[in-house]
Amino acid sequence: MLVRDTKRAVLLLCPLVALLLLSVSFWRADTESLRKKVDSLLWSPKPSGDGTTTSSDSNVDGGSEKTVAEIPEPTSDSHGRPAPLPPHDAWREIFSASTTDKKFFEIRFGGLQAFNPNIIPHPTRNDTWIIIGQKWVAHDLTKLGFTAHEIGCNAQFIADELRCIDEPEVLPIKPTKGKNLCKAKWELLNLNEGPHDARVFYGPKKPYIIFGSNSDFSCFGMWMQDLRELVPWPAEPLADKTFRKAIELQRPPPVGHIEKNWFLFWDKDDRMYAHHDIFPKRSFAALRETGLVDGPDMARRAQQNDEKCLSQYLPKLPEHLESIHQATNSLKITLCKRSDAHCKADDSNTFIMTIIQHKKYYKWHGEYEPYVVLFRQSAPFELYAISKKPFWISGRERKDAEDWTSMVYVTSIGWKEHGLKYHAYMDDVLFLGFGIEDSRAGGIDMRAEDLLQDLGLCSTAA
């Protein structure tokens, strides 16, 4: 009897022990690996309205664009790119206007680690900028939930680096509850707390922050708030009451299970719009100050022009492991020089500017190639021009022997000069902010005219 009972106990306990060992193995796994698995739920290929998934807007940007990494199904293609690295002249290199070696500068958040940075001018101090980025944290492996934070500080240039001059602080963004609408493989996201992948930018009048968080309408949505509610702001009083609290932005149907990477833009009359997708088809609509859409998706009115332009200038994608998606906020630019007395902004020379990226994911490593996009500032906002080839940020690593380039993910664009907000000119200086290998923050500054070279005009697209 004892022997028989012992055999039964062994048969019962063996699977339990194996399960326990598997669980311990999982929870004691490398924290970065776990973080990426959690993050992958956020920015895996976005579901389309019919329940299928699309290849556009899928990222492997650690943390967010980085906080969220796509983990594709294992295939033979995952282990190596289909061809060696392109030649050096496949990119156009851009250089810093201020660093000694002309390469990009590091962005330091004091003793904290952050990535996917944003840079805007300080409202009153001409030698200071406000920097905000996603705080990198090692998740507590004893808990299923995970918390994300955006951190910020005042920063100055010191020894060719942009460094916090005061202690970085967590932005007091209240976690959104959502309605536990994450299903199937996204269900773990119901336990998320805090903002992901924030973009910080000026509109025509004031600064905003837009971020991803638990949604009231789907699984994950886009939220926006007046930045002045979240950081010390010694300038103008907060007379404008819009977006004093975080508001979830909406879009015309179909609404994806996971929404991300939206950017806001303003037309020539400073009316606000949300741009939801760039590829394979654009989607954008007017936006009310309540977060509600104000009319239908407007992209269909420009569809014929836009699809021809996208097809002409963007790379042809294989079926798997490559995609194109939105990346940054927008700015308005007039294509002549502020210093030119004859330069007058009008519809013929003033455009909305943003950056999109071609993502590649080979050898289990993400690489991003950025392109500048310009579109018109009046309805129906047709695409005007796209970079003929991606730009290369000076200082980015390249190892030809390994068919490898470092992952540099551009997250933000902004004007460097104090007093500039949304609109500027070709001789004004731009900041680009970017994450590096899911762990560091970098930036580069250059005149807008240096970034806007080699544009392919949509009017000449075949």
C-alpha positions in Angstrom: 0.0 0.0 0.0 2.8 2.4 1.0 4.7 1.7 -2.2 1.5 2.2 -4.3 0.7 5.5 -2.5 4.3 6.6 -3.0 4.1 5.9 -6.8 0.9 7.9 -6.9 2.5 10.8 -5.0 5.5 10.7 -7.4 3.2 10.8 -10.4 1.3 13.7 -8.9 4.3 15.7 -7.7 6.5 15.4 -10.8 4.4 17.6 -13.0 4.0 20.1 -10.1 7.7 20.2 -9.5 8.3 20.7 -13.2 5.8 23.5 -13.3 7.4 25.1 -10.3 10.9 24.9 -11.8 9.5 26.4 -15.0 7.9 29.2 -13.1 11.0 29.9 -11.1 13.0 29.9 -14.3 10.7 32.4 -15.9 10.6 34.8 -12.9 14.3 34.6 -12.4 15.0 35.3 -16.1 17.0 38.3 -17.1 15.0 41.4 -16.3 15.6 43.0 -19.7 14.2 39.9 -21.4 11.1 40.0 -19.2 10.7 43.7 -19.8 10.9 43.2 -23.6 8.3 40.4 -23.4 5.9 42.7 -21.5 6.7 45.6 -23.8 6.2 43.5 -26.9 2.5 43.3 -26.0 2.2 47.0 -26.4 3.8 47.6 -29.8 3.4 44.3 -31.6 1.7 44.7 -35.0 -1.4 46.8 -34.6 -4.8 45.1 -35.1 -6.8 46.5 -38.0 -10.5 47.2 -37.8 -11.4 43.7 -39.0 -9.5 41.9 -36.3 -6.4 41.1 -38.4 -3.0 42.6 -37.8 -1.1 45.1 -40.0 2.6 45.4 -40.5 2.6 49.2 -40.2 3.5 50.9 -37.0 5.1 47.9 -35.3 8.2 48.8 -33.3 11.1 47.4 -31.5 12.0 50.4 -29.5 12.8 49.4 -26.1 11.0 50.8 -23.2 8.3 52.4 -25.3 8.9 52.8 -28.9 11.4 51.2 -27.1 9.3 50.5 -24.0 7.7 48.2 -26.4 9.5 45.8 -28.5 7.9 43.6 -31.1 9.0 39.9 -30.6 8.3 38.3 -34.0 7.7 34.6 -34.4 11.0 32.7 -34.8 11.8 32.3 -38.5 14.9 31.7 -40.4 14.8 35.3 -41.5 15.1 36.4 -37.9 18.7 35.3 -37.8 20.1 37.5 -40.5 19.2 40.2 -42.9 18.4 39.1 -46.5 21.5 41.1 -47.8 24.6 42.8 -46.4 24.5 46.3 -45.1 23.8 48.9 -47.9 26.7 51.1 -48.9 27.4 54.2 -46.9 25.9 56.5 -49.6 22.5 54.8 -49.0 22.1 57.3 -46.2 22.7 61.1 -46.0 24.7 61.9 -42.9 23.7 64.8 -40.7 26.1 66.5 -38.2 25.7 68.4 -35.0 25.9 72.2 -35.2 27.3 72.5 -31.7 29.4 69.5 -30.6 33.2 69.6 -31.0 33.3 66.4 -33.1 30.0 67.1 -35.0 28.6 63.9 -33.7 25.4 63.5 -31.6 25.4 64.4 -27.9 24.4 62.3 -25.0 21.4 63.3 -22.8 22.0 62.6 -19.1 19.2 62.4 -16.6 21.4 62.7 -13.5 21.7 59.3 -11.8 18.7 57.9 -13.5 18.6 55.9 -16.7 16.1 57.1 -19.4 15.6 56.8 -23.1 13.3 58.2 -25.9 14.0 61.8 -25.0 12.1 65.0 -25.7 13.7 68.5 -25.7 11.9 71.8 -25.6 13.2 75.3 -24.7 12.8 76.5 -21.2 10.2 79.3 -21.1 12.3 81.9 -19.4 16.0 80.8 -19.3 17.9 81.1 -22.6 20.7 78.7 -21.6 18.3 75.9 -20.4 16.1 73.3 -21.9 13.5 71.0 -20.5 14.2 67.3 -21.1 11.8 64.5 -20.6 12.2 60.8 -21.2 11.0 57.3 -20.3 12.5 56.1 -17.1 14.1 52.7 -17.4 13.2 50.4 -14.6 13.9 46.7 -13.9 10.5 45.2 -13.2 9.8 43.6 -9.9 9.8 40.0 -10.8 7.6 39.0 -7.9 4.7 40.9 -9.3 2.7 40.6 -12.5 2.0 44.3 -12.8 4.4 46.9 -14.1 4.7 50.6 -13.7 6.0 53.1 -16.2 7.2 56.7 -15.5 8.2 59.7 -17.5 11.0 61.8 -15.8 12.1 65.3 -16.5 14.4 68.1 -15.4 16.0 71.4 -16.5 19.1 70.8 -18.5 22.1 72.6 -20.0 25.0 71.8 -22.3 28.1 70.8 -20.3 31.1 69.3 -22.0 29.2 68.5 -25.2 26.4 66.7 -23.3 22.9 67.9 -22.4 22.7 67.3 -18.6 20.2 67.8 -15.9 21.2 70.7 -13.7 18.6 69.7 -11.0 17.4 66.4 -9.8 15.1 64.7 -12.4 11.6 64.2 -11.1 8.8 61.8 -12.1 6.1 63.6 -13.9 2.9 63.4 -11.8 0.9 61.8 -14.6 -2.1 60.0 -13.0 -2.3 56.3 -14.2 -5.4 55.7 -16.3 -7.6 52.9 -15.2 -9.1 51.8 -18.5 -11.9 49.3 -18.6 -9.8 46.0 -18.7 -10.4 45.7 -22.4 -7.1 44.0 -23.2 -7.9 40.5 -24.5 -6.0 37.4 -25.6 -2.2 38.0 -25.9 -2.6 41.6 -24.7 -4.5 40.7 -21.5 -1.4 41.3 -19.3 -1.6 45.0 -20.3 -4.7 45.4 -18.1 -2.2 45.4 -15.2 -0.1 48.3 -16.6 0.2 51.5 -14.6 1.6 54.8 -16.0 2.4 56.5 -19.3 4.4 54.9 -22.1 6.4 56.5 -24.9 5.6 60.1 -24.3 6.1 62.9 -26.9 6.6 66.4 -25.5 6.1 69.3 -27.9 4.9 72.8 -28.4 1.7 73.6 -30.2 1.2 77.2 -31.6 0.6 78.5 -28.1 1.6 76.1 -25.3 3.4 72.8 -24.6 1.7 69.4 -24.5 2.6 65.8 -23.6 1.0 62.9 -25.4 1.4 59.3 -24.2 0.1 55.7 -24.4 -1.9 54.3 -21.5 -4.9 52.0 -20.6 -7.9 53.0 -22.7 -11.6 53.5 -22.0 -12.4 52.5 -25.6 -10.0 49.7 -26.5 -6.9 48.1 -24.9 -4.3 50.9 -25.1 -5.0 54.4 -26.3 -3.4 57.8 -26.7 -3.8 60.5 -24.0 -2.8 64.2 -24.0 -2.3 66.8 -21.3 -1.0 70.4 -20.9 2.6 70.0 -20.0 2.5 73.0 -17.7 0.4 71.1 -15.3 3.2 68.6 -14.8 6.4 70.5 -14.6 7.4 73.9 -12.9 6.4 76.6 -15.4 7.5 80.1 -14.4 6.2 81.8 -17.5 2.7 82.8 -18.5 -0.3 81.9 -16.2 -2.4 78.9 -16.9 -5.3 80.8 -18.3 -6.1 78.3 -21.0 -8.1 75.5 -19.3 -8.0 72.9 -22.1 -6.2 69.7 -21.4 -5.6 70.7 -17.7 -6.2 66.9 -17.0 -5.1 64.1 -19.3 -7.8 63.4 -21.9 -8.0 60.3 -24.1 -7.9 61.2 -27.8 -10.3 59.4 -30.1 -10.3 58.6 -33.8 -12.8 57.7 -36.5 -13.5 54.0 -36.7 -12.1 51.4 -37.1 -10.3 51.7 -33.8 -7.4 49.4 -33.2 -7.0 47.2 -30.1 -3.6 49.0 -29.5 -3.3 52.6 -30.6 0.1 54.4 -30.6 2.4 56.9 -32.2 -0.2 59.5 -33.0 1.0 63.1 -33.5 -0.9 66.3 -33.4 -0.7 69.0 -36.1 -2.2 72.5 -36.5 -3.4 74.0 -39.8 -2.8 77.5 -41.1 -5.6 78.8 -38.8 -4.2 76.9 -35.8 -7.0 74.3 -35.9 -6.0 71.0 -34.2 -5.8 67.6 -35.9 -4.7 64.1 -34.9 -2.6 62.1 -37.4 -3.2 58.4 -36.6 -1.3 56.5 -39.4 1.1 57.1 -42.3 1.5 53.7 -43.9 0.2 51.8 -45.9 -2.6 54.4 -45.8 -2.8 57.7 -44.0 -5.4 58.4 -41.4 -6.1 61.8 -39.7 -9.1 63.9 -38.5 -9.9 67.2 -36.9 -9.8 67.0 -33.1 -11.9 68.8 -30.5 -10.4 70.1 -27.2 -12.5 67.4 -25.5 -10.5 64.7 -27.3 -13.4 63.8 -29.6 -13.0 63.7 -33.3 -14.6 66.5 -35.2 -15.6 65.0 -38.5 -14.6 61.9 -40.6 -11.2 60.6 -41.5 -9.9 63.2 -44.0 -7.2 61.1 -45.6 -9.4 59.7 -48.3 -9.5 63.1 -49.9 -5.8 63.0 -50.5 -5.5 59.3 -51.0 -4.6 59.2 -54.7 -1.7 61.7 -54.3 -0.5 60.2 -51.1 -0.3 56.6 -52.1 1.6 57.5 -55.3 4.1 59.5 -53.2 4.6 56.9 -50.6 5.1 54.2 -53.2 7.6 56.3 -55.0 9.9 57.3 -52.2 9.6 54.7 -49.4 11.4 51.3 -49.6 9.5 48.3 -50.8 8.9 46.0 -47.8 9.3 42.2 -47.5 6.4 40.3 -46.0 7.9 40.0 -42.6 10.3 41.8 -40.2 10.1 45.2 -41.8 7.6 48.0 -41.4 7.1 51.8 -41.6 5.5 53.9 -38.9 5.1 57.3 -37.5 7.8 58.4 -35.0 7.8 62.0 -33.8 5.6 65.0 -33.1 5.1 67.6 -35.9 6.4 71.1 -36.5 5.5 73.8 -39.0 8.2 75.1 -41.3 8.4 77.8 -44.0 10.9 76.8 -46.7 12.8 80.1 -46.9 15.1 81.8 -44.5 14.0 84.0 -41.6 17.0 86.3 -42.4 15.6 86.9 -46.0 13.6 90.1 -46.1 11.5 88.6 -49.0 10.6 85.5 -47.1 6.9 85.5 -46.3 5.0 82.5 -45.0 2.0 81.3 -47.1 0.4 78.2 -48.3 2.9 77.8 -51.2 6.0 77.5 -48.9 4.8 76.5 -45.5 4.3 72.8 -44.5 3.8 70.4 -41.6 6.9 68.4 -40.9 7.3 65.1 -39.2 9.7 62.1 -39.2 8.7 58.5 -40.0 10.9 55.4 -39.8 11.6 52.3 -41.7 12.0 49.5 -39.1 14.0 46.4 -39.7 14.2 43.5 -37.3 16.9 41.0 -38.2 19.2 38.9 -35.9 16.8 39.8 -33.1 17.9 43.4 -33.3 15.9 46.5 -34.3 17.3 49.1 -36.7 15.4 52.3 -37.7 16.0 54.4 -40.8 14.4 57.9 -40.5 12.8 59.9 -43.3 11.5 63.5 -43.3 7.9 64.0 -44.5 6.3 67.3 -45.4 2.6 67.8 -46.0 0.4 70.8 -46.8 -1.0 73.0 -44.0 -4.4 73.3 -45.5 -7.1 70.7 -46.1 -6.9 68.0 -47.5 -3.3 68.1 -46.2 -1.8 66.2 -49.1 1.8 64.9 -48.8 4.2 67.4 -50.4 7.6 65.7 -50.1 9.5 62.7 -48.6 13.2 62.2 -48.2 14.7 60.3 -51.1 16.8 58.3 -48.7 17.1 58.1 -44.9 19.4 60.2 -42.9 22.3 58.9 -40.8 22.9 60.6 -37.5 26.7 61.2 -37.1 28.0 59.0 -34.3 25.7 56.1 -35.0 27.7 52.8 -35.0 28.1 50.6 -38.0 29.8 47.2 -38.1 30.0 45.9 -41.6 31.6 42.6 -40.6 28.5 41.8 -38.5 25.9 43.4 -40.9 25.0 45.5 -37.9 24.1 49.2 -37.1 23.2 50.5 -33.7 19.5 51.0 -33.0 18.8 54.8 -33.0 15.1 55.5 -32.7 14.1 59.1 -33.3 11.3 60.2 -31.0 11.1 63.9 -31.0 11.7 67.1 -33.0 11.7 70.6 -31.7 13.1 74.1 -32.2 16.3 74.9 -30.3 15.9 78.6 -30.0 14.1 80.0 -27.0 10.8 81.6 -27.8 10.1 79.4 -30.8 7.1 77.1 -30.4 5.5 75.4 -33.4 6.5 77.4 -36.5 9.9 78.4 -37.7 12.1 78.8 -40.9 14.9 77.0 -42.8 17.7 78.9 -41.0 16.4 78.0 -37.6 18.1 75.2 -35.6 16.3 71.9 -34.9 16.7 69.4 -32.1 16.2 65.7 -32.8 15.9 63.5 -29.7 16.4 59.7 -29.9 16.8 56.5 -27.9 19.9 54.4 -28.4 19.8 50.6 -28.0 16.9 50.8 -25.6 19.0 52.1 -22.9 20.4 55.6 -23.6 19.2 59.0 -24.7 20.8 61.1 -27.4 20.2 64.3 -29.4 21.6 66.2 -32.3 21.1 69.9 -33.4 21.3 71.3 -37.0 19.7 73.9 -39.1 16.5 72.9 -40.7 17.9 73.4 -44.2 20.5 70.7 -43.4 17.9 68.2 -42.5 15.6 69.0 -45.5 18.0 68.0 -48.2 17.3 65.5 -51.0 13.5 65.8 -50.7 11.5 64.0 -53.4 8.5 66.0 -54.4 5.2 64.2 -54.6 4.3 66.2 -57.7 7.0 64.4 -59.6 6.1 60.9 -58.4 5.3 58.6 -61.2 
